[in-house]
Amino acid sequence: MLERAWRDGDAKASREADLELHCAVVDASHNATLILAMSSIFEVTKRCVFDNLDLLETIDGSGEALLKQHMELGKAILEGDQIRAIEAATNHIDFVLQSFKWSLEYQRREAGSKKRRLVDAVSK
């Protein structure tokens, strides 16, 4: 479902599939604390996944990278390969963190640029 939604360019289905994958990973952990935590913050998580995907999709190539990361994590879990699943999850988290850092820096630069344009316009 995740791959089909991404290939079809269906943003809504892609976000829903992304959320389902994250929930399935939590369920697959069989960690009662993690499952309880996820269920208690499901709506916040849903909103964050939807908002964060919008942000990440502004970065060229991130959509395909996220898809590959999700597919690798899902396959590792289904195959019961704990080491590969940990690696895939770690790589995914690292990628998302780096992408957010890049995006926040980009937004900061854009805000500075807008301020400079405003100052220039007012000065003229």
Secondary structure, 3 states (H helix, E strand, C coil): CHHHHHHHCCHHHHHHHHHHHHHHHHHHCCCHHHHHHHHHCHHHHHHHHHHHHHHHCCCCCHHHHHHHHHHHHHHHHHCCCHHHHHHHHHHHHHHHHHHHHHHHHHHHHHHHHHHHHHHHHHHC
